Amino acid sequence: MFDGVVLMEVKLADERVAALQEAGVPLVLIGRTGDTDGLSYVDIDFGQTVREAVAHLVGLGHRQIVYVNHSAQTLARGYGPALRTRDAFVTAMTGHGLEPVMIPAEDSAAGGRAALAAALARAPGLTAVLAMNETAIFGILGELTARGLSVPGDVSVVSMVTSPQVAELATPALTAMTSPGSAMGRIAIEALARHLDGVGDERHQQLLPCALEIRGSTAAPGSRQRMGG
């Protein structure tokens, strides 16, 4: 019924990919499965993106950094970005000699509030939050305000894999690892068009980093860290 497919929201083990391959449908992924052999894809370089985000915070002097990910259910379903960033965060933090603390969050403002409460319970002296959950991040900011904690005076916040439009909605505007979303869409469509045109049999496999855009939500740790939380 269709000539080709661009597939998004890809899981590490994704039954849709196998079904399309068995049907012989030309396919390009925005995202990656665990085994990418023979597949065309364009995806975010999550390893580099997380390394740069952590390095930005560590460079400012932060040592207690919490990562707020997608929900536990999303992780259990094998959603690639959630799992890859989880692992990259552990690697980046341990590389700096720091303890990685990850908190899952439901994709809602209430989920963000609950995640921030859980983060403070596990790491009372936290001075920075790295979040990859655009829906939850406003709950995180709201919970910080409700607890009398200022951004970035008490806690710095970095929004990861986000858009400038979302980052600018917050007060202060969020320092962010900006998603190359439009570029990924263009590259995927161009790759699929080449497959449909029969221009060679080469698979297209490409990773794009997010770009660090520093705004008003990150700064050096304030007195809270110096006092031990």
PyMOL CGO cylinders between C-alpha atoms (Angstrom):
from pymol import cmd
from pymol.cgo import CYLINDER

trace = [
    CYLINDER, 0.00, 0.00, 0.00, 3.02, 2.33, 0.36, 0.3, 1, 1, 1, 1, 1, 1,
    CYLINDER, 3.02, 2.33, 0.36, 6.42, 2.69, -1.27, 0.3, 1, 1, 1, 1, 1, 1,
    CYLINDER, 6.42, 2.69, -1.27, 8.56, 3.24, 1.82, 0.3, 1, 1, 1, 1, 1, 1,
    CYLINDER, 8.56, 3.24, 1.82, 8.51, 4.03, 5.52, 0.3, 1, 1, 1, 1, 1, 1,
    CYLINDER, 8.51, 4.03, 5.52, 10.28, 6.44, 7.85, 0.3, 1, 1, 1, 1, 1, 1,
    CYLINDER, 10.28, 6.44, 7.85, 9.97, 4.94, 11.34, 0.3, 1, 1, 1, 1, 1, 1,
    CYLINDER, 9.97, 4.94, 11.34, 10.20, 6.97, 14.56, 0.3, 1, 1, 1, 1, 1, 1,
    CYLINDER, 10.20, 6.97, 14.56, 10.04, 6.27, 18.32, 0.3, 1, 1, 1, 1, 1, 1,
    CYLINDER, 10.04, 6.27, 18.32, 12.31, 3.28, 17.76, 0.3, 1, 1, 1, 1, 1, 1,
    CYLINDER, 12.31, 3.28, 17.76, 12.90, 0.67, 20.45, 0.3, 1, 1, 1, 1, 1, 1,
    CYLINDER, 12.90, 0.67, 20.45, 16.15, -1.27, 20.79, 0.3, 1, 1, 1, 1, 1, 1,
    CYLINDER, 16.15, -1.27, 20.79, 14.22, -4.43, 19.92, 0.3, 1, 1, 1, 1, 1, 1,
    CYLINDER, 14.22, -4.43, 19.92, 11.48, -3.18, 17.59, 0.3, 1, 1, 1, 1, 1, 1,
    CYLINDER, 11.48, -3.18, 17.59, 9.08, -5.70, 16.08, 0.3, 1, 1, 1, 1, 1, 1,
    CYLINDER, 9.08, -5.70, 16.08, 7.94, -3.15, 13.50, 0.3, 1, 1, 1, 1, 1, 1,
    CYLINDER, 7.94, -3.15, 13.50, 11.39, -3.14, 11.92, 0.3, 1, 1, 1, 1, 1, 1,
    CYLINDER, 11.39, -3.14, 11.92, 11.41, -6.93, 11.50, 0.3, 1, 1, 1, 1, 1, 1,
    CYLINDER, 11.41, -6.93, 11.50, 7.89, -6.89, 10.04, 0.3, 1, 1, 1, 1, 1, 1,
    CYLINDER, 7.89, -6.89, 10.04, 8.75, -4.21, 7.47, 0.3, 1, 1, 1, 1, 1, 1,
    CYLINDER, 8.75, -4.21, 7.47, 11.97, -5.97, 6.53, 0.3, 1, 1, 1, 1, 1, 1,
    CYLINDER, 11.97, -5.97, 6.53, 10.13, -9.26, 6.04, 0.3, 1, 1, 1, 1, 1, 1,
    CYLINDER, 10.13, -9.26, 6.04, 7.61, -7.45, 3.83, 0.3, 1, 1, 1, 1, 1, 1,
    CYLINDER, 7.61, -7.45, 3.83, 10.45, -6.00, 1.75, 0.3, 1, 1, 1, 1, 1, 1,
    CYLINDER, 10.45, -6.00, 1.75, 9.39, -2.40, 2.41, 0.3, 1, 1, 1, 1, 1, 1,
    CYLINDER, 9.39, -2.40, 2.41, 12.17, 0.22, 2.00, 0.3, 1, 1, 1, 1, 1, 1,
    CYLINDER, 12.17, 0.22, 2.00, 12.83, 1.61, 5.47, 0.3, 1, 1, 1, 1, 1, 1,
    CYLINDER, 12.83, 1.61, 5.47, 14.72, 4.42, 7.19, 0.3, 1, 1, 1, 1, 1, 1,
    CYLINDER, 14.72, 4.42, 7.19, 14.76, 4.86, 10.95, 0.3, 1, 1, 1, 1, 1, 1,
    CYLINDER, 14.76, 4.86, 10.95, 14.83, 8.10, 12.90, 0.3, 1, 1, 1, 1, 1, 1,
    CYLINDER, 14.83, 8.10, 12.90, 16.41, 6.39, 15.87, 0.3, 1, 1, 1, 1, 1, 1,
    CYLINDER, 16.41, 6.39, 15.87, 18.20, 3.04, 16.12, 0.3, 1, 1, 1, 1, 1, 1,
    CYLINDER, 18.20, 3.04, 16.12, 17.56, -0.53, 17.08, 0.3, 1, 1, 1, 1, 1, 1,
    CYLINDER, 17.56, -0.53, 17.08, 20.14, -2.41, 19.14, 0.3, 1, 1, 1, 1, 1, 1,
    CYLINDER, 20.14, -2.41, 19.14, 21.38, -4.25, 16.03, 0.3, 1, 1, 1, 1, 1, 1,
    CYLINDER, 21.38, -4.25, 16.03, 21.62, -1.82, 13.12, 0.3, 1, 1, 1, 1, 1, 1,
    CYLINDER, 21.62, -1.82, 13.12, 23.21, -4.21, 10.64, 0.3, 1, 1, 1, 1, 1, 1,
    CYLINDER, 23.21, -4.21, 10.64, 21.69, -3.64, 7.20, 0.3, 1, 1, 1, 1, 1, 1,
    CYLINDER, 21.69, -3.64, 7.20, 19.48, -0.76, 8.36, 0.3, 1, 1, 1, 1, 1, 1,
    CYLINDER, 19.48, -0.76, 8.36, 19.44, 2.86, 7.31, 0.3, 1, 1, 1, 1, 1, 1,
    CYLINDER, 19.44, 2.86, 7.31, 19.05, 5.34, 10.14, 0.3, 1, 1, 1, 1, 1, 1,
    CYLINDER, 19.05, 5.34, 10.14, 19.72, 8.84, 11.36, 0.3, 1, 1, 1, 1, 1, 1,
    CYLINDER, 19.72, 8.84, 11.36, 19.81, 9.38, 15.11, 0.3, 1, 1, 1, 1, 1, 1,
    CYLINDER, 19.81, 9.38, 15.11, 21.08, 11.69, 17.81, 0.3, 1, 1, 1, 1, 1, 1,
    CYLINDER, 21.08, 11.69, 17.81, 24.57, 10.97, 19.10, 0.3, 1, 1, 1, 1, 1, 1,
    CYLINDER, 24.57, 10.97, 19.10, 23.39, 10.47, 22.65, 0.3, 1, 1, 1, 1, 1, 1,
    CYLINDER, 23.39, 10.47, 22.65, 26.84, 9.60, 23.97, 0.3, 1, 1, 1, 1, 1, 1,
    CYLINDER, 26.84, 9.60, 23.97, 28.36, 12.89, 22.81, 0.3, 1, 1, 1, 1, 1, 1,
    CYLINDER, 28.36, 12.89, 22.81, 25.27, 14.86, 23.82, 0.3, 1, 1, 1, 1, 1, 1,
    CYLINDER, 25.27, 14.86, 23.82, 25.30, 13.58, 27.40, 0.3, 1, 1, 1, 1, 1, 1,
    CYLINDER, 25.30, 13.58, 27.40, 29.08, 13.99, 27.70, 0.3, 1, 1, 1, 1, 1, 1,
    CYLINDER, 29.08, 13.99, 27.70, 28.84, 17.65, 26.66, 0.3, 1, 1, 1, 1, 1, 1,
    CYLINDER, 28.84, 17.65, 26.66, 25.92, 18.35, 29.01, 0.3, 1, 1, 1, 1, 1, 1,
    CYLINDER, 25.92, 18.35, 29.01, 27.69, 16.78, 31.99, 0.3, 1, 1, 1, 1, 1, 1,
    CYLINDER, 27.69, 16.78, 31.99, 30.98, 18.49, 31.07, 0.3, 1, 1, 1, 1, 1, 1,
    CYLINDER, 30.98, 18.49, 31.07, 29.20, 21.87, 30.99, 0.3, 1, 1, 1, 1, 1, 1,
    CYLINDER, 29.20, 21.87, 30.99, 27.88, 21.36, 34.52, 0.3, 1, 1, 1, 1, 1, 1,
    CYLINDER, 27.88, 21.36, 34.52, 31.12, 19.89, 35.87, 0.3, 1, 1, 1, 1, 1, 1,
    CYLINDER, 31.12, 19.89, 35.87, 33.03, 22.77, 34.31, 0.3, 1, 1, 1, 1, 1, 1,
    CYLINDER, 33.03, 22.77, 34.31, 30.86, 25.18, 36.29, 0.3, 1, 1, 1, 1, 1, 1,
    CYLINDER, 30.86, 25.18, 36.29, 31.80, 23.33, 39.47, 0.3, 1, 1, 1, 1, 1, 1,
    CYLINDER, 31.80, 23.33, 39.47, 28.82, 21.01, 39.99, 0.3, 1, 1, 1, 1, 1, 1,
    CYLINDER, 28.82, 21.01, 39.99, 29.46, 17.63, 41.59, 0.3, 1, 1, 1, 1, 1, 1,
    CYLINDER, 29.46, 17.63, 41.59, 26.00, 16.39, 42.60, 0.3, 1, 1, 1, 1, 1, 1,
    CYLINDER, 26.00, 16.39, 42.60, 24.11, 16.10, 39.31, 0.3, 1, 1, 1, 1, 1, 1,
    CYLINDER, 24.11, 16.10, 39.31, 20.86, 14.19, 38.90, 0.3, 1, 1, 1, 1, 1, 1,
    CYLINDER, 20.86, 14.19, 38.90, 19.54, 12.96, 35.55, 0.3, 1, 1, 1, 1, 1, 1,
    CYLINDER, 19.54, 12.96, 35.55, 15.74, 12.96, 35.11, 0.3, 1, 1, 1, 1, 1, 1,
    CYLINDER, 15.74, 12.96, 35.11, 14.90, 10.51, 32.32, 0.3, 1, 1, 1, 1, 1, 1,
    CYLINDER, 14.90, 10.51, 32.32, 11.64, 9.32, 30.78, 0.3, 1, 1, 1, 1, 1, 1,
    CYLINDER, 11.64, 9.32, 30.78, 9.35, 7.02, 32.78, 0.3, 1, 1, 1, 1, 1, 1,
    CYLINDER, 9.35, 7.02, 32.78, 10.20, 3.60, 34.17, 0.3, 1, 1, 1, 1, 1, 1,
    CYLINDER, 10.20, 3.60, 34.17, 7.65, 2.13, 31.76, 0.3, 1, 1, 1, 1, 1, 1,
    CYLINDER, 7.65, 2.13, 31.76, 9.38, 3.80, 28.82, 0.3, 1, 1, 1, 1, 1, 1,
    CYLINDER, 9.38, 3.80, 28.82, 12.71, 2.37, 29.94, 0.3, 1, 1, 1, 1, 1, 1,
    CYLINDER, 12.71, 2.37, 29.94, 11.16, -1.08, 30.36, 0.3, 1, 1, 1, 1, 1, 1,
    CYLINDER, 11.16, -1.08, 30.36, 9.71, -0.93, 26.85, 0.3, 1, 1, 1, 1, 1, 1,
    CYLINDER, 9.71, -0.93, 26.85, 13.23, -0.54, 25.49, 0.3, 1, 1, 1, 1, 1, 1,
    CYLINDER, 13.23, -0.54, 25.49, 12.91, 3.00, 24.13, 0.3, 1, 1, 1, 1, 1, 1,
    CYLINDER, 12.91, 3.00, 24.13, 16.33, 3.70, 22.61, 0.3, 1, 1, 1, 1, 1, 1,
    CYLINDER, 16.33, 3.70, 22.61, 16.96, 7.32, 23.65, 0.3, 1, 1, 1, 1, 1, 1,
    CYLINDER, 16.96, 7.32, 23.65, 16.01, 6.66, 27.28, 0.3, 1, 1, 1, 1, 1, 1,
    CYLINDER, 16.01, 6.66, 27.28, 18.31, 3.65, 27.55, 0.3, 1, 1, 1, 1, 1, 1,
    CYLINDER, 18.31, 3.65, 27.55, 21.21, 5.19, 25.63, 0.3, 1, 1, 1, 1, 1, 1,
    CYLINDER, 21.21, 5.19, 25.63, 21.17, 8.39, 27.67, 0.3, 1, 1, 1, 1, 1, 1,
    CYLINDER, 21.17, 8.39, 27.67, 20.93, 6.40, 30.90, 0.3, 1, 1, 1, 1, 1, 1,
    CYLINDER, 20.93, 6.40, 30.90, 24.07, 4.47, 30.02, 0.3, 1, 1, 1, 1, 1, 1,
    CYLINDER, 24.07, 4.47, 30.02, 25.86, 7.56, 28.70, 0.3, 1, 1, 1, 1, 1, 1,
    CYLINDER, 25.86, 7.56, 28.70, 25.10, 9.45, 31.91, 0.3, 1, 1, 1, 1, 1, 1,
    CYLINDER, 25.10, 9.45, 31.91, 26.65, 6.68, 34.02, 0.3, 1, 1, 1, 1, 1, 1,
    CYLINDER, 26.65, 6.68, 34.02, 29.74, 6.68, 31.81, 0.3, 1, 1, 1, 1, 1, 1,
    CYLINDER, 29.74, 6.68, 31.81, 30.10, 10.47, 31.82, 0.3, 1, 1, 1, 1, 1, 1,
    CYLINDER, 30.10, 10.47, 31.82, 29.65, 10.87, 35.57, 0.3, 1, 1, 1, 1, 1, 1,
    CYLINDER, 29.65, 10.87, 35.57, 31.97, 8.02, 36.53, 0.3, 1, 1, 1, 1, 1, 1,
    CYLINDER, 31.97, 8.02, 36.53, 34.50, 9.42, 34.08, 0.3, 1, 1, 1, 1, 1, 1,
    CYLINDER, 34.50, 9.42, 34.08, 34.56, 12.57, 36.21, 0.3, 1, 1, 1, 1, 1, 1,
    CYLINDER, 34.56, 12.57, 36.21, 34.76, 10.52, 39.39, 0.3, 1, 1, 1, 1, 1, 1,
    CYLINDER, 34.76, 10.52, 39.39, 31.17, 11.41, 40.34, 0.3, 1, 1, 1, 1, 1, 1,
    CYLINDER, 31.17, 11.41, 40.34, 28.21, 9.30, 41.42, 0.3, 1, 1, 1, 1, 1, 1,
    CYLINDER, 28.21, 9.30, 41.42, 25.47, 9.01, 38.77, 0.3, 1, 1, 1, 1, 1, 1,
    CYLINDER, 25.47, 9.01, 38.77, 21.91, 9.36, 40.08, 0.3, 1, 1, 1, 1, 1, 1,
    CYLINDER, 21.91, 9.36, 40.08, 19.07, 8.81, 37.60, 0.3, 1, 1, 1, 1, 1, 1,
    CYLINDER, 19.07, 8.81, 37.60, 15.38, 9.38, 38.36, 0.3, 1, 1, 1, 1, 1, 1,
    CYLINDER, 15.38, 9.38, 38.36, 12.62, 8.25, 35.96, 0.3, 1, 1, 1, 1, 1, 1,
    CYLINDER, 12.62, 8.25, 35.96, 9.74, 10.68, 35.44, 0.3, 1, 1, 1, 1, 1, 1,
    CYLINDER, 9.74, 10.68, 35.44, 6.28, 10.35, 33.96, 0.3, 1, 1, 1, 1, 1, 1,
    CYLINDER, 6.28, 10.35, 33.96, 5.73, 12.58, 30.94, 0.3, 1, 1, 1, 1, 1, 1,
    CYLINDER, 5.73, 12.58, 30.94, 3.75, 15.24, 32.79, 0.3, 1, 1, 1, 1, 1, 1,
    CYLINDER, 3.75, 15.24, 32.79, 4.27, 18.27, 34.99, 0.3, 1, 1, 1, 1, 1, 1,
    CYLINDER, 4.27, 18.27, 34.99, 3.16, 16.17, 37.97, 0.3, 1, 1, 1, 1, 1, 1,
    CYLINDER, 3.16, 16.17, 37.97, 5.73, 13.58, 36.97, 0.3, 1, 1, 1, 1, 1, 1,
    CYLINDER, 5.73, 13.58, 36.97, 8.41, 16.24, 36.97, 0.3, 1, 1, 1, 1, 1, 1,
    CYLINDER, 8.41, 16.24, 36.97, 7.41, 17.41, 40.45, 0.3, 1, 1, 1, 1, 1, 1,
    CYLINDER, 7.41, 17.41, 40.45, 7.52, 13.84, 41.76, 0.3, 1, 1, 1, 1, 1, 1,
    CYLINDER, 7.52, 13.84, 41.76, 10.87, 13.22, 40.10, 0.3, 1, 1, 1, 1, 1, 1,
    CYLINDER, 10.87, 13.22, 40.10, 12.42, 16.33, 41.66, 0.3, 1, 1, 1, 1, 1, 1,
    CYLINDER, 12.42, 16.33, 41.66, 11.11, 15.29, 45.07, 0.3, 1, 1, 1, 1, 1, 1,
    CYLINDER, 11.11, 15.29, 45.07, 12.65, 11.83, 44.58, 0.3, 1, 1, 1, 1, 1, 1,
    CYLINDER, 12.65, 11.83, 44.58, 15.92, 13.39, 43.40, 0.3, 1, 1, 1, 1, 1, 1,
    CYLINDER, 15.92, 13.39, 43.40, 16.20, 15.55, 46.51, 0.3, 1, 1, 1, 1, 1, 1,
    CYLINDER, 16.20, 15.55, 46.51, 15.44, 12.55, 48.70, 0.3, 1, 1, 1, 1, 1, 1,
    CYLINDER, 15.44, 12.55, 48.70, 18.25, 10.54, 47.10, 0.3, 1, 1, 1, 1, 1, 1,
    CYLINDER, 18.25, 10.54, 47.10, 20.71, 13.41, 46.71, 0.3, 1, 1, 1, 1, 1, 1,
    CYLINDER, 20.71, 13.41, 46.71, 19.79, 16.16, 49.22, 0.3, 1, 1, 1, 1, 1, 1,
    CYLINDER, 19.79, 16.16, 49.22, 22.81, 18.23, 48.21, 0.3, 1, 1, 1, 1, 1, 1,
    CYLINDER, 22.81, 18.23, 48.21, 22.12, 18.19, 44.47, 0.3, 1, 1, 1, 1, 1, 1,
    CYLINDER, 22.12, 18.19, 44.47, 23.03, 21.41, 42.70, 0.3, 1, 1, 1, 1, 1, 1,
    CYLINDER, 23.03, 21.41, 42.70, 22.21, 20.50, 39.09, 0.3, 1, 1, 1, 1, 1, 1,
    CYLINDER, 22.21, 20.50, 39.09, 19.50, 18.65, 37.19, 0.3, 1, 1, 1, 1, 1, 1,
    CYLINDER, 19.50, 18.65, 37.19, 19.91, 17.28, 33.68, 0.3, 1, 1, 1, 1, 1, 1,
    CYLINDER, 19.91, 17.28, 33.68, 16.53, 16.39, 32.19, 0.3, 1, 1, 1, 1, 1, 1,
    CYLINDER, 16.53, 16.39, 32.19, 15.41, 14.70, 28.98, 0.3, 1, 1, 1, 1, 1, 1,
    CYLINDER, 15.41, 14.70, 28.98, 11.66, 15.05, 29.36, 0.3, 1, 1, 1, 1, 1, 1,
    CYLINDER, 11.66, 15.05, 29.36, 10.17, 18.21, 27.89, 0.3, 1, 1, 1, 1, 1, 1,
    CYLINDER, 10.17, 18.21, 27.89, 6.78, 17.62, 29.49, 0.3, 1, 1, 1, 1, 1, 1,
    CYLINDER, 6.78, 17.62, 29.49, 8.16, 16.97, 32.97, 0.3, 1, 1, 1, 1, 1, 1,
    CYLINDER, 8.16, 16.97, 32.97, 10.71, 19.78, 33.04, 0.3, 1, 1, 1, 1, 1, 1,
    CYLINDER, 10.71, 19.78, 33.04, 8.16, 22.46, 33.88, 0.3, 1, 1, 1, 1, 1, 1,
    CYLINDER, 8.16, 22.46, 33.88, 7.08, 20.38, 36.86, 0.3, 1, 1, 1, 1, 1, 1,
    CYLINDER, 7.08, 20.38, 36.86, 10.73, 20.17, 37.90, 0.3, 1, 1, 1, 1, 1, 1,
    CYLINDER, 10.73, 20.17, 37.90, 11.02, 23.95, 37.73, 0.3, 1, 1, 1, 1, 1, 1,
    CYLINDER, 11.02, 23.95, 37.73, 7.74, 24.37, 39.60, 0.3, 1, 1, 1, 1, 1, 1,
    CYLINDER, 7.74, 24.37, 39.60, 8.80, 22.03, 42.39, 0.3, 1, 1, 1, 1, 1, 1,
    CYLINDER, 8.80, 22.03, 42.39, 12.11, 23.85, 42.78, 0.3, 1, 1, 1, 1, 1, 1,
    CYLINDER, 12.11, 23.85, 42.78, 10.22, 27.12, 43.19, 0.3, 1, 1, 1, 1, 1, 1,
    CYLINDER, 10.22, 27.12, 43.19, 7.78, 25.56, 45.64, 0.3, 1, 1, 1, 1, 1, 1,
    CYLINDER, 7.78, 25.56, 45.64, 10.70, 24.44, 47.79, 0.3, 1, 1, 1, 1, 1, 1,
    CYLINDER, 10.70, 24.44, 47.79, 12.22, 27.91, 47.77, 0.3, 1, 1, 1, 1, 1, 1,
    CYLINDER, 12.22, 27.91, 47.77, 15.11, 26.91, 45.49, 0.3, 1, 1, 1, 1, 1, 1,
    CYLINDER, 15.11, 26.91, 45.49, 16.10, 29.36, 42.76, 0.3, 1, 1, 1, 1, 1, 1,
    CYLINDER, 16.10, 29.36, 42.76, 17.36, 28.57, 39.25, 0.3, 1, 1, 1, 1, 1, 1,
    CYLINDER, 17.36, 28.57, 39.25, 20.28, 28.85, 38.76, 0.3, 1, 1, 1, 1, 1, 1,
    CYLINDER, 20.28, 28.85, 38.76, 21.23, 30.30, 42.16, 0.3, 1, 1, 1, 1, 1, 1,
    CYLINDER, 21.23, 30.30, 42.16, 20.52, 27.08, 44.08, 0.3, 1, 1, 1, 1, 1, 1,
    CYLINDER, 20.52, 27.08, 44.08, 20.05, 24.49, 41.33, 0.3, 1, 1, 1, 1, 1, 1,
    CYLINDER, 20.05, 24.49, 41.33, 21.18, 24.64, 37.69, 0.3, 1, 1, 1, 1, 1, 1,
    CYLINDER, 21.18, 24.64, 37.69, 18.96, 22.97, 35.08, 0.3, 1, 1, 1, 1, 1, 1,
    CYLINDER, 18.96, 22.97, 35.08, 19.88, 21.66, 31.62, 0.3, 1, 1, 1, 1, 1, 1,
    CYLINDER, 19.88, 21.66, 31.62, 17.15, 20.46, 29.26, 0.3, 1, 1, 1, 1, 1, 1,
    CYLINDER, 17.15, 20.46, 29.26, 18.47, 17.78, 26.94, 0.3, 1, 1, 1, 1, 1, 1,
    CYLINDER, 18.47, 17.78, 26.94, 17.29, 16.93, 23.41, 0.3, 1, 1, 1, 1, 1, 1,
    CYLINDER, 17.29, 16.93, 23.41, 14.89, 19.84, 23.34, 0.3, 1, 1, 1, 1, 1, 1,
    CYLINDER, 14.89, 19.84, 23.34, 13.83, 22.63, 21.01, 0.3, 1, 1, 1, 1, 1, 1,
    CYLINDER, 13.83, 22.63, 21.01, 14.70, 26.33, 21.34, 0.3, 1, 1, 1, 1, 1, 1,
    CYLINDER, 14.70, 26.33, 21.34, 10.97, 27.07, 21.48, 0.3, 1, 1, 1, 1, 1, 1,
    CYLINDER, 10.97, 27.07, 21.48, 10.52, 24.96, 24.62, 0.3, 1, 1, 1, 1, 1, 1,
    CYLINDER, 10.52, 24.96, 24.62, 13.75, 26.23, 26.17, 0.3, 1, 1, 1, 1, 1, 1,
    CYLINDER, 13.75, 26.23, 26.17, 12.60, 29.83, 25.77, 0.3, 1, 1, 1, 1, 1, 1,
    CYLINDER, 12.60, 29.83, 25.77, 9.25, 29.19, 27.45, 0.3, 1, 1, 1, 1, 1, 1,
    CYLINDER, 9.25, 29.19, 27.45, 10.84, 28.77, 30.87, 0.3, 1, 1, 1, 1, 1, 1,
    CYLINDER, 10.84, 28.77, 30.87, 11.90, 31.52, 33.26, 0.3, 1, 1, 1, 1, 1, 1,
    CYLINDER, 11.90, 31.52, 33.26, 14.84, 31.74, 33.22, 0.3, 1, 1, 1, 1, 1, 1,
    CYLINDER, 14.84, 31.74, 33.22, 15.25, 30.42, 29.69, 0.3, 1, 1, 1, 1, 1, 1,
    CYLINDER, 15.25, 30.42, 29.69, 16.76, 26.96, 29.77, 0.3, 1, 1, 1, 1, 1, 1,
    CYLINDER, 16.76, 26.96, 29.77, 20.30, 26.04, 28.91, 0.3, 1, 1, 1, 1, 1, 1,
    CYLINDER, 20.30, 26.04, 28.91, 19.70, 23.17, 26.51, 0.3, 1, 1, 1, 1, 1, 1,
    CYLINDER, 19.70, 23.17, 26.51, 21.20, 20.50, 24.34, 0.3, 1, 1, 1, 1, 1, 1,
    CYLINDER, 21.20, 20.50, 24.34, 19.20, 21.49, 21.25, 0.3, 1, 1, 1, 1, 1, 1,
    CYLINDER, 19.20, 21.49, 21.25, 17.78, 18.65, 19.18, 0.3, 1, 1, 1, 1, 1, 1,
    CYLINDER, 17.78, 18.65, 19.18, 18.69, 18.50, 15.46, 0.3, 1, 1, 1, 1, 1, 1,
    CYLINDER, 18.69, 18.50, 15.46, 15.11, 17.40, 14.78, 0.3, 1, 1, 1, 1, 1, 1,
    CYLINDER, 15.11, 17.40, 14.78, 14.52, 19.11, 11.44, 0.3, 1, 1, 1, 1, 1, 1,
    CYLINDER, 14.52, 19.11, 11.44, 17.88, 17.96, 10.11, 0.3, 1, 1, 1, 1, 1, 1,
    CYLINDER, 17.88, 17.96, 10.11, 17.12, 14.36, 11.08, 0.3, 1, 1, 1, 1, 1, 1,
    CYLINDER, 17.12, 14.36, 11.08, 13.78, 14.49, 9.30, 0.3, 1, 1, 1, 1, 1, 1,
    CYLINDER, 13.78, 14.49, 9.30, 15.35, 15.90, 6.14, 0.3, 1, 1, 1, 1, 1, 1,
    CYLINDER, 15.35, 15.90, 6.14, 18.18, 13.37, 6.12, 0.3, 1, 1, 1, 1, 1, 1,
    CYLINDER, 18.18, 13.37, 6.12, 15.79, 10.45, 6.67, 0.3, 1, 1, 1, 1, 1, 1,
    CYLINDER, 15.79, 10.45, 6.67, 13.51, 11.51, 3.79, 0.3, 1, 1, 1, 1, 1, 1,
    CYLINDER, 13.51, 11.51, 3.79, 16.48, 12.03, 1.47, 0.3, 1, 1, 1, 1, 1, 1,
    CYLINDER, 16.48, 12.03, 1.47, 17.88, 8.60, 2.37, 0.3, 1, 1, 1, 1, 1, 1,
    CYLINDER, 17.88, 8.60, 2.37, 14.50, 6.94, 1.74, 0.3, 1, 1, 1, 1, 1, 1,
    CYLINDER, 14.50, 6.94, 1.74, 14.18, 8.73, -1.61, 0.3, 1, 1, 1, 1, 1, 1,
    CYLINDER, 14.18, 8.73, -1.61, 17.58, 7.34, -2.65, 0.3, 1, 1, 1, 1, 1, 1,
    CYLINDER, 17.58, 7.34, -2.65, 16.48, 3.83, -1.70, 0.3, 1, 1, 1, 1, 1, 1,
    CYLINDER, 16.48, 3.83, -1.70, 13.27, 4.21, -3.70, 0.3, 1, 1, 1, 1, 1, 1,
    CYLINDER, 13.27, 4.21, -3.70, 15.19, 5.57, -6.69, 0.3, 1, 1, 1, 1, 1, 1,
    CYLINDER, 15.19, 5.57, -6.69, 17.50, 2.59, -6.54, 0.3, 1, 1, 1, 1, 1, 1,
    CYLINDER, 17.50, 2.59, -6.54, 20.61, 4.77, -6.34, 0.3, 1, 1, 1, 1, 1, 1,
    CYLINDER, 20.61, 4.77, -6.34, 23.06, 2.19, -4.99, 0.3, 1, 1, 1, 1, 1, 1,
    CYLINDER, 23.06, 2.19, -4.99, 22.52, -0.32, -2.21, 0.3, 1, 1, 1, 1, 1, 1,
    CYLINDER, 22.52, -0.32, -2.21, 24.45, 1.57, 0.47, 0.3, 1, 1, 1, 1, 1, 1,
    CYLINDER, 24.45, 1.57, 0.47, 22.79, 1.89, 3.84, 0.3, 1, 1, 1, 1, 1, 1,
    CYLINDER, 22.79, 1.89, 3.84, 22.69, 5.39, 5.32, 0.3, 1, 1, 1, 1, 1, 1,
    CYLINDER, 22.69, 5.39, 5.32, 23.83, 5.44, 8.95, 0.3, 1, 1, 1, 1, 1, 1,
    CYLINDER, 23.83, 5.44, 8.95, 24.42, 8.82, 10.60, 0.3, 1, 1, 1, 1, 1, 1,
    CYLINDER, 24.42, 8.82, 10.60, 24.56, 10.26, 14.10, 0.3, 1, 1, 1, 1, 1, 1,
    CYLINDER, 24.56, 10.26, 14.10, 24.00, 13.96, 14.81, 0.3, 1, 1, 1, 1, 1, 1,
    CYLINDER, 24.00, 13.96, 14.81, 24.98, 15.68, 18.07, 0.3, 1, 1, 1, 1, 1, 1,
    CYLINDER, 24.98, 15.68, 18.07, 22.78, 18.09, 19.95, 0.3, 1, 1, 1, 1, 1, 1,
    CYLINDER, 22.78, 18.09, 19.95, 24.17, 21.62, 20.23, 0.3, 1, 1, 1, 1, 1, 1,
    CYLINDER, 24.17, 21.62, 20.23, 24.81, 23.15, 23.65, 0.3, 1, 1, 1, 1, 1, 1,
    CYLINDER, 24.81, 23.15, 23.65, 23.01, 26.50, 23.89, 0.3, 1, 1, 1, 1, 1, 1,
    CYLINDER, 23.01, 26.50, 23.89, 23.73, 28.29, 27.16, 0.3, 1, 1, 1, 1, 1, 1,
    CYLINDER, 23.73, 28.29, 27.16, 20.90, 30.43, 28.51, 0.3, 1, 1, 1, 1, 1, 1,
    CYLINDER, 20.90, 30.43, 28.51, 19.95, 31.54, 32.00, 0.3, 1, 1, 1, 1, 1, 1,
    CYLINDER, 19.95, 31.54, 32.00, 19.35, 28.27, 33.87, 0.3, 1, 1, 1, 1, 1, 1,
    CYLINDER, 19.35, 28.27, 33.87, 22.97, 27.26, 34.57, 0.3, 1, 1, 1, 1, 1, 1,
    CYLINDER, 22.97, 27.26, 34.57, 25.62, 28.90, 36.71, 0.3, 1, 1, 1, 1, 1, 1,
    CYLINDER, 25.62, 28.90, 36.71, 28.34, 27.98, 39.19, 0.3, 1, 1, 1, 1, 1, 1,
    CYLINDER, 28.34, 27.98, 39.19, 27.04, 26.30, 42.36, 0.3, 1, 1, 1, 1, 1, 1,
    CYLINDER, 27.04, 26.30, 42.36, 25.92, 28.75, 45.03, 0.3, 1, 1, 1, 1, 1, 1,
    CYLINDER, 25.92, 28.75, 45.03, 26.17, 28.60, 48.81, 0.3, 1, 1, 1, 1, 1, 1,
    CYLINDER, 26.17, 28.60, 48.81, 23.92, 25.53, 48.94, 0.3, 1, 1, 1, 1, 1, 1,
    CYLINDER, 23.92, 25.53, 48.94, 26.74, 23.25, 47.74, 0.3, 1, 1, 1, 1, 1, 1,
    CYLINDER, 26.74, 23.25, 47.74, 29.37, 24.93, 49.87, 0.3, 1, 1, 1, 1, 1, 1,
    CYLINDER, 29.37, 24.93, 49.87, 27.21, 24.26, 52.93, 0.3, 1, 1, 1, 1, 1, 1,
    CYLINDER, 27.21, 24.26, 52.93, 26.75, 20.62, 51.90, 0.3, 1, 1, 1, 1, 1, 1,
    CYLINDER, 26.75, 20.62, 51.90, 23.13, 20.90, 50.77, 0.3, 1, 1, 1, 1, 1, 1,
]
cmd.load_cgo(trace, "trace")
